[in-house]
Amino acid sequence: MLSNNQVYSCKPPDLYVEVDAKQRTSGREVCCCNPSLILLQDPPGPCFHRAQIPLVQKMANHSLPACLQRDAGLSSSADAKRAELRANEKKCSWASYMTNSPTLIVMIGLPARGKTYMSKKLTRYLNWIGVPTKVFNLGVYRREAVKSYKSYDFFRHDNEEAMKIRKQCALVALQDVKTYFNEEGGQIAVFDATNTTRERRDLILNFVKENAFKVFFVESVCDDPDVIAANILEVKVSSPDYPEAHRERVMDDFLKRIECYKVTYQPLDPEGYDKDLSFIQVMNVGRRFLVNRVQDYIQSKIVYYLMNIHVHSHSIYLCRHGESDHNMQGRIGGDSELSLRGKQFAAALRGFIEEHGLSDLKVWTSQLRRTIQTAEALGVPYEQWKILNEIDAGVCEEMTYEMIQSTFPEEFALRDQDKYHYRYPGGESYQDLVQRLEPVIMELERQGNVLVICHQAVMRCLLAYFLDKSADDLPYLKCPLHTVLKLTPVAYGCKVELFYLNVEAVNTHRDRPLGKARTGPAPLLLRRNSYTPLSSHDQVKRPRLYSAGNRPWLPLAPSPSALHFPNTPEGLLLQSQPRVAGSCLNPCVKESTLTAQKKLLTASASE
């Protein structure tokens, strides 16, 4: 008979069959997530959600799993082998059923095909959008094992000693991937290596199945000799494998190294051997793509990003609008116009563009007046992007920091605790802003030369992407007024040039509060995600100024916590406050105005 107290995890859905309540109470193991399901097969992987659930004796035409045959006292070895084979047939990477399972991205391709370039860019993007990602470059492990590189002979497929070293390096790197996922909180690891043989890829597949990880392959295929030669000269000449080597000798040795890999190279086979794998093939650095069996949201994000990056020479110019009236007053947000010095900067910016001969330059602005007025002075066409608008400060719009500290002291303190995740009541956080700006990043990757005239918080988010800055550093990046930053993407990073246009302006930068740099984990007080933002409970939605002429239809009301009525019974204030559609109204609004607003809301609701 079977034991009545076996401990199992929640298994993949195809291992269960639906039963009614009577069968569930009869004793067989039930899915810990859905009591209407009972187990049919042996669990195919490690346990995550364990449940103490009784087992039934009713096995109805199903062979016992191998792990239960010992408890049942079955002595037939033949039956045991048959049951084990049946169980193994169902054993697959059942992490595919888990939405948040860690994902291993495996690069594939011959040397000098841009694998490391894509690995680093993809890692930078995923970290920027908030997905913890790390690159594991097998070349680094190989150089650690073999201190000095001599020649391409090391990569010959018949060099048995070298082949053992290379395989051992791969195994060590995979163990580091496992540690990163299980102990360091990583979500995605990029395994940057050639991985050109099915034997190596099968080794990786076995690794992810044993550890219940997901896997996604990225193969870079390139047969354009000009692209390959340019990659070797730009990147490989400065590789640690060739210290102080002659350029021509480097080219010769590296081309022979590529030939060594070609002997055993087995590309992915979408129609046969690899048809069940999840992968993307990138042909000739983005001219064509082949995508196969994308499993989940994060893999679709990876595909989306890889299809938008292009290898071409271009520069991105970032600057803030000219100094505004609110800047001079120390106020944040709002939709003020340029000051006199701000208009001088706009004229100087036109001279900068002409001086640098940027005739093909595209100009983007937000829909706020200070950026539009700056672009108008350039005398060139420009595009307005609503998503380039400054961070929404909610109830703190058009206030100085001193006013915020005196009016909302709790909010002021909370923002200093974690500026990146803090969300203004009724407004946004830097985390929200990063998500809003993602389409801008995609377009910047695709476009040629672009000038983005934006705002301080927006510019910080864009800079953090290109310079690979952390979430802790992002809100404190210095983006002074009347300064142009030129960003030129290079092999594995971004070259930055700064141009100050000699027009004075106020300093709007606020340094990180002393002692606020976090070195350990975030304290429990911080509410870190978008659903429970780091802000007070006063989340009053208010109209936002998005463009010139688009004024709010109601006067802004003070925050409820800012209203103080002495000697007023608790609860009476809420009853006496007039409200429209759940929003606070200014007590000074006339009764006739309220009546008109109610009629307007009624008409909108009927539509």
MILUMDREN-757717 format. One line per 10 residues: number of its first residue (from 1); their letters; for each residue z, y, x of C-alpha. Coordinates in nm, 4 decimals, m for minus. Example, Ala and Ser with C-alpha at 12.3 -4.5 7.8 and 13.67 -1.06 7.14 Angstrom:
1 = as = 0.7800:m0.4500:1.2300  0.7140:m0.1060:1.3670
***
This chain:
1 = mlsnnqvysc = 0.0000:0.0000:0.0000  m0.0539:0.3592:0.1083  0.2170:0.5961:0.2094  0.3040:0.8528:m0.0565  0.3692:1.1399:0.1855  0.0669:1.1999:0.4078  0.0040:1.5471:0.5448  m0.3515:1.6802:0.5419  m0.5380:2.0079:0.5626  m0.7840:2.1733:0.3279
11 = kppdlyvevd = m1.1181:2.0024:0.4040  m1.4790:2.1047:0.3408  m1.5783:2.1130:m0.0253  m1.8246:1.8246:m0.0049  m1.5392:1.5871:0.0786  m1.3790:1.6295:m0.2650  m1.4555:1.5292:m0.6191  m1.3272:1.7126:m0.9258  m1.0628:1.5347:m1.1339  m0.8615:1.6106:m1.4432
21 = akqrtsgrev = m0.4889:1.6840:m1.4568  m0.3955:1.3223:m1.5376  m0.5713:1.1885:m1.2278  m0.4123:1.4587:m1.0129  m0.0661:1.3448:m1.1026  m0.1492:0.9818:m1.0239  m0.0942:1.0339:m0.6537  m0.4133:1.0846:m0.4548  m0.4408:1.3664:m0.1994  m0.5354:1.6993:m0.3528
31 = cccnpslill = m0.7048:2.0001:m0.1923  m0.4325:2.2481:m0.1067  m0.6552:2.5364:m0.2192  m0.7842:2.3843:m0.5437  m0.5652:2.1261:m0.7212  m0.8620:2.0092:m0.9302  m1.0165:1.8449:m0.6212  m0.9175:1.5162:m0.4541  m1.0126:1.3860:m0.1118  m1.3019:1.1392:m0.0666
41 = qdppgpcfhr = m1.3360:1.1220:0.3124  m1.1401:1.1280:0.6356  m1.0669:1.4859:0.7501  m1.3457:1.5940:0.9887  m1.1568:1.8405:1.2040  m0.8244:2.0002:1.2969  m0.5840:2.1068:1.0260  m0.5513:2.4744:0.9375  m0.3775:2.4871:0.5946  m0.1469:2.1876:0.5691
51 = aqiplvqkma = m0.0035:2.0650:0.2410  0.2515:1.7901:0.1722  0.0697:1.6072:m0.1109  0.1113:1.2476:m0.2332  m0.1773:1.0026:m0.1967  m0.3022:0.7790:m0.4764  m0.3678:0.4139:m0.4671  m0.6875:0.4426:m0.6739  m0.9761:0.4206:m0.4223  m1.2583:0.3434:m0.6738
61 = nhslpaclqr = m1.5586:0.2249:m0.4727  m1.4710:0.4384:m0.1659  m1.3901:0.2729:0.1684  m1.0650:0.3748:0.3286  m1.0871:0.6295:0.6090  m1.0121:0.4863:0.9512  m0.6899:0.6801:0.9856  m0.5549:0.5237:0.6625  m0.6480:0.1635:0.7352  m0.3491:0.1244:0.9675
71 = daglsssada = m0.1107:0.2315:0.6899  m0.2822:0.0029:0.4422  m0.2380:m0.2946:0.6724  m0.6106:m0.3749:0.6948  m0.6744:m0.6051:0.9859  m1.0509:m0.6434:0.9726  m1.1981:m0.4658:1.2786  m1.5467:m0.4810:1.1253  m1.4295:m0.2947:0.8143  m1.2538:m0.0445:1.0354
81 = kraelranek = m1.5707:0.0244:1.2375  m1.7816:0.0635:0.9233  m1.5322:0.3072:0.7745  m1.5157:0.5032:1.0982  m1.8956:0.5293:1.1147  m1.9085:0.6558:0.7561  m1.6416:0.9144:0.8352  m1.8221:1.0281:1.1495  m2.1413:1.0805:0.9523  m1.9597:1.3512:0.7569
91 = kcswasymtn = m1.8076:1.5034:1.0716  m1.9941:1.8226:1.1505  m1.9000:2.1736:1.2447  m1.6945:2.2214:0.9315  m1.6111:2.5693:1.0542  m1.9264:2.6626:0.8659  m1.7106:2.6458:0.5527  m1.4628:2.8951:0.6972  m1.5754:3.2552:0.6579  m1.3600:3.3928:0.9384
101 = sptlivmigl = m1.3985:3.1177:1.1975  m1.4588:3.2513:1.5492  m1.8264:3.2601:1.6447  m1.9770:3.1704:1.9809  m2.3059:3.3496:2.0505  m2.5099:3.1464:2.2989  m2.7849:3.3211:2.4922  m3.0967:3.1199:2.5877  m3.3863:3.2096:2.8122  m3.5339:3.2155:3.1591
111 = pargktymsk = m3.3963:3.4661:3.4131  m3.5056:3.8312:3.3832  m3.5608:3.8045:3.0063  m3.3008:4.0636:2.9071  m3.0217:3.8229:2.8065  m2.7458:4.0183:2.9809  m2.8880:4.3452:2.8460  m2.8700:4.2119:2.4890  m2.5273:4.0537:2.5507  m2.3718:4.3781:2.6676
121 = kltrylnwig = m2.5312:4.5918:2.3954  m2.4363:4.3458:2.1229  m2.0780:4.3283:2.2507  m2.0553:4.7076:2.2608  m2.1836:4.7323:1.9024  m1.9529:4.4635:1.7610  m1.6456:4.6132:1.9277  m1.7466:4.9561:1.7951  m1.7599:4.8324:1.4334  m1.4206:4.6637:1.4807
131 = vptkvfnlgv = m1.5041:4.2989:1.5614  m1.3198:4.1879:1.8810  m1.5956:4.0612:2.1129  m1.6152:3.9624:2.4798  m1.8957:3.8551:2.7152  m1.8584:3.5442:2.9314  m2.1272:3.5718:3.2000  m2.1841:3.2404:3.3755  m2.3246:3.4167:3.6825  m1.9778:3.5635:3.7449
141 = yrreavksyk = m1.8222:3.2145:3.7366  m2.0937:3.0798:3.9676  m2.0403:3.3576:4.2230  m1.6679:3.2877:4.2140  m1.7297:2.9181:4.2880  m2.0018:2.9795:4.5482  m1.8963:3.2809:4.7496  m2.2343:3.3523:4.9068  m2.5804:3.3075:4.7567  m2.8448:3.1923:5.0077
151 = sydffrhdne = m3.1703:3.1264:4.8258  m3.3423:2.9949:4.5146  m3.2818:2.6354:4.6387  m2.9432:2.6492:4.4654  m3.1247:2.6468:4.1284  m3.3542:2.3497:4.1945  m3.3064:2.0771:3.9332  m3.2935:1.8094:4.2067  m3.0081:1.9805:4.3922  m2.7357:1.7457:4.2655
161 = eamkirkqca = m2.4430:1.9203:4.4321  m2.5450:2.2575:4.2904  m2.6022:2.1060:3.9460  m2.2439:1.9729:3.9456  m2.1101:2.3147:4.0401  m2.3130:2.4854:3.7669  m2.1952:2.2394:3.5014  m1.8337:2.2762:3.6088  m1.8665:2.6565:3.5864  m1.9978:2.6181:3.2308
171 = lvalqdvkty = m1.6998:2.3988:3.1349  m1.4524:2.6477:3.2843  m1.6215:2.9347:3.0986  m1.6043:2.7427:2.7689  m1.2326:2.6831:2.8197  m1.1893:3.0562:2.8716  m1.3786:3.1101:2.5449  m1.1338:2.8758:2.3718  m0.8390:3.0673:2.5159  m0.9924:3.3969:2.4060
181 = fneeggqiav = m1.0292:3.2716:2.0486  m0.6990:3.0883:2.0140  m0.4608:3.3041:2.2159  m0.6116:3.6521:2.2562  m0.7274:3.7152:1.8992  m1.0980:3.7214:1.9801  m1.3477:3.6896:1.6961  m1.6800:3.6635:1.8829  m1.7614:3.5419:2.2350  m2.1020:3.5865:2.3959
191 = fdatnttrer = m2.1891:3.3007:2.6338  m2.4338:3.4756:2.8665  m2.6263:3.2097:3.0613  m2.9747:3.0562:3.0730  m2.8797:2.7455:2.8664  m3.2417:2.6342:2.8984  m3.1924:2.2565:2.8487  m3.1021:2.0606:2.5387  m2.8395:1.8777:2.7413  m2.6541:2.2041:2.8076
201 = rdlilnfvke = m2.6910:2.3210:2.4478  m2.5657:1.9848:2.3174  m2.2626:2.0243:2.5450  m2.1940:2.3608:2.3823  m2.2486:2.2202:2.0314  m1.9949:1.9438:2.0972  m1.7490:2.2063:2.2217  m1.7754:2.4197:1.9067  m1.7500:2.1145:1.6779  m1.4369:1.9895:1.8502
211 = nafkvffves = m1.2739:2.3320:1.8146  m1.4055:2.4218:1.4670  m1.5922:2.7299:1.5890  m1.9236:2.8586:1.4618  m2.2238:2.8932:1.6909  m2.5276:3.1208:1.6844  m2.8090:3.0995:1.9416  m3.0085:3.3987:2.0676  m3.3223:3.3029:2.2607  m3.5176:3.5666:2.4504
221 = vcddpdviaa = m3.8792:3.4678:2.5120  m4.1013:3.6913:2.7250  m4.4406:3.6218:2.8819  m4.5294:3.9820:2.9677  m4.5427:3.9964:3.3512  m4.4990:4.3750:3.3551  m4.1737:4.3549:3.1577  m4.0413:4.0751:3.3807  m4.1295:4.2606:3.7025  m3.9708:4.5831:3.5753
231 = nilevkvssp = m3.6525:4.3965:3.4819  m3.6273:4.2348:3.8259  m3.6739:4.5661:4.0064  m3.4354:4.7597:3.7804  m3.1529:4.5070:3.7577  m3.1838:4.2112:3.9919  m3.2409:4.4109:4.3120  m2.8909:4.5544:4.2723  m2.7409:4.2145:4.1777  m2.4448:4.0865:4.3848
241 = dypeahrerv = m2.6706:3.7929:4.4796  m2.8801:4.0281:4.6949  m2.6541:4.2628:4.8932  m2.8613:4.5014:5.1027  m3.1725:4.2840:5.0651  m3.5275:4.4103:5.0979  m3.6948:4.4828:4.7659  m3.9986:4.2615:4.8320  m3.7848:3.9690:4.9494  m3.5693:3.9977:4.6386
251 = mddflkriec = m3.8757:3.9879:4.4160  m4.0141:3.6824:4.5972  m3.6860:3.4874:4.5843  m3.6199:3.5709:4.2208  m3.9676:3.4678:4.1079  m3.9107:3.1321:4.2791  m3.5747:3.1049:4.1013  m3.7548:3.1517:3.7692  m3.9980:2.8715:3.8624  m3.7011:2.6391:3.9244
261 = ykvtyqpldp = m3.5807:2.7003:3.5682  m3.9267:2.6566:3.4186  m3.9364:2.2937:3.5350  m3.6594:2.1917:3.2920  m3.6886:2.4691:3.0297  m3.6816:2.3364:2.6719  m3.7232:2.6237:2.4221  m3.5680:2.6017:2.0777  m3.7771:2.3913:1.8398  m3.7585:2.5524:1.4921
271 = egydkdlsfi = m3.9666:2.2797:1.3269  m3.8062:1.9738:1.4823  m3.5100:1.9147:1.7103  m3.3344:2.2481:1.6417  m3.4300:2.3069:1.2779  m3.0672:2.2787:1.1623  m2.9279:2.5308:1.4126  m2.8560:2.8957:1.3407  m3.0541:3.1166:1.5763  m3.2850:3.4097:1.6336
281 = qvmnvgrrfl = m3.5773:3.4091:1.8743  m3.6648:3.7489:2.0207  m4.0221:3.7563:2.1510  m4.1325:4.0074:2.4154  m3.8291:4.2369:2.3838  m3.8545:4.2913:2.0098  m4.2238:4.2746:1.9245  m4.1653:3.9688:1.7075  m3.8666:3.7717:1.5738  m3.7975:3.4298:1.4270
291 = vnrvqdyiqs = m3.4711:3.3848:1.2372  m3.3381:3.0436:1.1305  m3.0441:2.9450:0.9053  m2.8164:3.2487:0.9199  m2.4750:3.1236:0.8047  m2.2630:3.4263:0.7239  m2.2215:3.8011:0.7151  m2.1401:3.8507:1.0828  m2.4480:3.6522:1.1885  m2.6607:3.8676:0.9597
301 = kivyylmnih = m2.5100:4.1761:1.1293  m2.6055:4.0312:1.4681  m2.9622:3.9706:1.3522  m2.9793:4.3196:1.1992  m2.8686:4.4803:1.5255  m3.0945:4.2756:1.7540  m3.3945:4.3616:1.5374  m3.3208:4.7334:1.5786  m3.2694:4.7674:1.9538  m3.5788:4.8445:2.1565
311 = vhshsiylcr = m3.6319:4.8729:2.5300  m3.8014:5.2076:2.5809  m3.7301:5.5176:2.7857  m3.5706:5.7914:2.5752  m3.2791:6.0330:2.5692  m3.0314:6.1305:2.3001  m2.8958:6.4856:2.2930  m2.5636:6.5436:2.1181  m2.4033:6.8779:2.0450  m2.1750:7.0345:1.7906
321 = hgesdhnmqg = m2.2795:7.3224:1.5693  m2.2245:7.6746:1.6920  m1.8744:7.8162:1.6607  m1.7858:7.8728:1.2933  m1.5523:8.1128:1.1162  m1.3149:7.8235:1.0461  m1.3157:7.7322:1.4165  m1.1977:8.0822:1.5016  m0.9207:8.0588:1.2414  m0.8143:7.7121:1.3573
331 = riggdselsl = m0.8995:7.5528:1.0219  m1.0403:7.2020:0.9870  m1.3197:7.0866:0.7550  m1.4668:7.3142:0.4932  m1.8196:7.4560:0.4833  m1.7944:7.7860:0.6662  m2.0784:7.9774:0.8315  m2.1424:8.0486:1.1996  m1.9502:8.3192:1.3800  m2.1298:8.5778:1.5941
341 = rgkqfaaalr = m2.0833:8.3604:1.9048  m2.2000:8.0590:1.7066  m2.5290:8.2379:1.6345  m2.5591:8.3217:2.0053  m2.5233:7.9533:2.0874  m2.7976:7.8635:1.8380  m3.0325:8.1039:2.0191  m2.9285:7.9600:2.3576  m2.9932:7.6070:2.2269  m3.3507:7.7075:2.1431
351 = gfieehglsd = m3.3951:7.8272:2.5006  m3.2521:7.4985:2.6324  m3.5084:7.2956:2.4351  m3.7956:7.5119:2.5552  m3.6733:7.5042:2.9150  m3.6608:7.1234:2.9207  m4.0007:7.0883:2.7546  m3.8731:6.8807:2.4642  m4.1777:6.9279:2.2445  m4.1523:6.5841:2.0801
361 = lkvwtsqlrr = m3.7831:6.6216:2.0025  m3.6536:6.5179:1.6603  m3.3636:6.7254:1.5278  m3.0989:6.5891:1.2905  m2.8176:6.7849:1.1234  m2.5507:6.7255:0.8641  m2.5661:6.8873:0.5203  m2.2989:7.1439:0.6045  m2.3982:7.5064:0.6601  m2.2810:7.5439:1.0195
371 = tiqtaealgv = m2.5149:7.2697:1.1468  m2.8049:7.3838:0.9276  m2.7737:7.7440:1.0515  m2.7687:7.6158:1.4116  m3.0895:7.4152:1.3542  m3.2617:7.7010:1.1703  m3.2529:7.9116:1.4879  m3.4505:7.6468:1.6790  m3.7733:7.7145:1.4928  m3.8589:7.3445:1.4675
381 = pyeqwkilne = m3.8530:7.0945:1.1771  m3.5217:6.9165:1.1262  m3.3743:6.6484:0.9009  m3.0466:6.6716:0.7101  m2.8259:6.3600:0.7019  m2.5393:6.3493:0.4554  m2.3703:6.0759:0.6591  m2.3512:6.3155:0.9574  m2.1056:6.5381:0.7656  m1.7698:6.5980:0.9305
391 = idagvceemt = m1.4772:6.3649:0.8611  m1.3299:6.4361:0.5174  m0.9775:6.5753:0.5608  m0.8966:6.5325:0.1894  m0.6004:6.7472:0.0834  m0.5914:6.8982:0.4345  m0.9414:7.0498:0.4150  m0.9561:7.4125:0.5342  m0.5968:7.4030:0.6631  m0.4754:7.4698:1.0187
401 = yemiqstfpe = m0.2725:7.2044:1.1998  0.0340:7.4285:1.1681  m0.0172:7.4441:0.7913  m0.0542:7.0656:0.7734  0.2633:7.0116:0.9767  0.4673:7.2418:0.7552  0.3163:7.1353:0.4213  0.2719:6.7616:0.4859  0.5090:6.6724:0.7719  0.4939:6.2994:0.6938
411 = efalrdqdky = 0.1133:6.2988:0.7055  0.1149:6.4947:1.0302  0.3497:6.2404:1.1932  0.1570:5.9400:1.0597  m0.1696:6.0691:1.2034  m0.0130:6.1084:1.5465  0.1026:5.7464:1.5368  m0.2483:5.6019:1.5095  m0.5190:5.8633:1.4796  m0.8048:5.6138:1.4565
421 = hyrypggesy = m0.6747:5.4235:1.1531  m0.4982:5.7116:0.9787  m0.6709:5.8206:0.6578  m0.6195:6.1662:0.5106  m0.4958:6.1511:0.1490  m0.8122:6.1740:m0.0573  m1.0186:6.1760:0.2612  m1.1329:5.9542:0.5483  m1.0136:5.7946:0.8702  m1.2036:5.7614:1.1977
431 = qdlvqrlepv = m1.2428:5.3946:1.1072  m1.4138:5.4981:0.7816  m1.6322:5.7398:0.9755  m1.7520:5.4685:1.2162  m1.8626:5.2557:0.9209  m2.0383:5.5553:0.7670  m2.2266:5.6320:1.0903  m2.3624:5.2816:1.1520  m2.7098:5.3628:1.0079  m2.7313:5.6620:1.2451
441 = imelerqgnv = m2.6694:5.4328:1.5435  m2.9436:5.1980:1.4278  m3.1923:5.4822:1.3998  m3.0924:5.6255:1.7381  m3.1640:5.2834:1.8926  m3.5134:5.2830:1.7412  m3.6172:5.6455:1.7905  m3.7497:5.8433:2.0865  m3.5873:6.1700:2.1949  m3.3435:6.2994:1.9311
451 = lvichqavmr = m3.1117:6.6009:1.9146  m2.8143:6.5438:1.6819  m2.6364:6.8652:1.5794  m2.3119:6.7400:1.4316  m1.9342:6.7866:1.4218  m1.6402:6.7040:1.6479  m1.5229:6.3781:1.4836  m1.8817:6.2610:1.4261  m1.9756:6.3315:1.7877  m1.6707:6.1384:1.9085
461 = cllayfldks = m1.7751:5.8315:1.7107  m2.1321:5.8451:1.8426  m2.0127:5.8946:2.2007  m1.7690:5.6041:2.1706  m2.0584:5.3732:2.0858  m2.2791:5.4778:2.3773  m1.9941:5.4972:2.6299  m1.8141:5.1818:2.5085  m1.4831:5.3532:2.4329  m1.1942:5.1824:2.2565
471 = addlpylkcp = m1.0573:5.2748:1.9134  m0.7467:5.4230:2.0803  m0.9527:5.6554:2.3014  m1.2207:5.7504:2.0477  m1.0246:6.0188:1.8527  m0.9363:6.2005:2.1770  m1.2809:6.2232:2.3413  m1.3531:6.5813:2.4448  m1.6511:6.7341:2.2656  m1.6391:7.1083:2.3370
481 = lhtvlkltpv = m1.8337:7.3667:2.1425  m2.1525:7.5158:2.2902  m2.2119:7.2162:2.5167  m2.5028:6.9685:2.5072  m2.4591:6.6067:2.6183  m2.7703:6.4184:2.7282  m2.7374:6.0389:2.6996  m3.0001:5.8241:2.8704  m2.9665:5.4463:2.8190  m2.9991:5.2538:3.1462
491 = aygckvelfy = m2.9911:4.8805:3.2254  m2.6307:4.7939:3.1365  m2.4895:5.1258:3.0240  m2.5614:5.4926:2.9596  m2.6131:5.7877:3.1936  m2.4397:6.1075:3.0769  m2.5408:6.4641:3.1690  m2.3509:6.7699:3.0453  m2.5046:7.1157:2.9912  m2.2839:7.4148:2.9120
501 = lnveavnthr = m2.4945:7.6945:2.7603  m2.2739:7.9854:2.8796  m2.1617:8.1064:2.5383  m1.7861:8.1344:2.4985  m1.6116:7.9538:2.2115  m1.2635:7.8563:2.0988  m1.1183:7.5261:2.2139  m1.0742:7.2968:1.9118  m0.9599:6.9910:2.1105  m0.6112:6.8581:2.0340
511 = drplgkartg = m0.4709:6.6386:2.3104  m0.3090:6.3040:2.2508  0.0629:6.3615:2.1752  0.2800:6.2823:2.4773  0.4150:5.9302:2.4729  0.1835:5.8238:2.1899  m0.0508:5.6080:2.3983  0.0086:5.2540:2.2723  0.0416:4.9803:2.5324  0.1804:4.7027:2.3139
521 = paplllrrns = 0.1058:4.5770:1.9618  0.1053:4.8231:1.6742  0.4447:4.8648:1.5045  0.4872:4.7207:1.1589  0.4928:5.0683:1.0047  0.1206:5.1087:1.0633  m0.1013:4.9944:0.7792  m0.4135:4.8982:0.9657  m0.6937:4.8027:0.7272  m0.9158:4.9907:0.4871
531 = ytplsshdqv = m0.7378:4.8596:0.1802  m0.3950:4.9817:0.2881  m0.4781:5.2860:0.5027  m0.2306:5.4570:0.7298  m0.1430:5.7456:0.5018  0.1013:5.8365:0.2314  0.0715:5.7175:m0.1272  m0.0651:6.0556:m0.2360  m0.4316:5.9491:m0.2495  m0.5637:6.2214:m0.4785
541 = krprlysagn = m0.9442:6.2235:m0.4899  m1.0941:6.5685:m0.4536  m1.4474:6.7113:m0.4540  m1.6100:6.7394:m0.1116  m1.8343:7.0222:0.0082  m2.1499:6.8454:0.1211  m2.4105:7.1210:0.1438  m2.4689:7.4907:0.0982  m2.4462:7.5921:m0.2662  m2.2669:7.2733:m0.3718
551 = rpwlplapsp = m1.9283:7.4212:m0.4534  m1.6566:7.2121:m0.6216  m1.6607:7.2383:m0.9999  m1.2824:7.2694:m1.0066  m1.0409:7.4639:m0.7840  m0.8638:7.2364:m0.5345  m0.5147:7.1418:m0.6458  m0.2153:7.1107:m0.4180  m0.0941:6.7603:m0.3382  0.1711:6.6328:m0.5831
561 = salhfpntpe = 0.4189:6.5879:m0.2990  0.3692:6.9541:m0.2042  0.4717:7.0799:m0.5498  0.8413:7.1599:m0.5754  1.0107:7.2662:m0.8993  1.3865:7.3058:m0.8621  1.6084:7.2100:m1.1549  1.3265:7.0164:m1.3219  1.4222:6.6737:m1.4672  1.2474:6.3887:m1.2872
571 = glllqsqprv = 0.9375:6.2757:m1.4773  0.9048:6.6005:m1.6749  0.6641:6.7434:m1.4152  0.4188:6.4579:m1.4582  0.4249:6.4911:m1.8361  0.3585:6.8651:m1.8256  0.0769:6.8515:m1.5691  m0.2689:6.8604:m1.7352  m0.5067:6.5957:m1.5995  m0.8767:6.5256:m1.6336
581 = agsclnpcvk = m1.0049:6.1749:m1.5507  m0.6902:6.0983:m1.3514  m0.7274:6.3956:m1.1096  m0.4694:6.6722:m1.0584  m0.5742:7.0122:m1.1880  m0.4667:7.3502:m1.0711  m0.1956:7.4831:m1.3092  m0.3716:7.8206:m1.3022  m0.6890:7.6913:m1.4714  m0.7417:7.8524:m1.8107
591 = estltaqkkl = m0.7129:7.6480:m2.1282  m1.0741:7.7284:m2.2259  m1.1884:7.5904:m1.8897  m0.9954:7.2675:m1.9533  m1.1589:7.2296:m2.2945  m1.5052:7.2738:m2.1425  m1.4240:7.0181:m1.8734  m1.3080:6.7612:m2.1291  m1.6301:6.8062:m2.3264  m1.8314:6.7609:m2.0074
601 = ltasase = m1.6457:6.4402:m1.9205  m1.6925:6.3064:m2.2737  m2.0660:6.3705:m2.2565  m2.0873:6.2013:m1.9138  m1.8985:5.8975:m2.0399  m2.1304:5.8625:m2.3399  m2.4333:5.8632:m2.1087
***
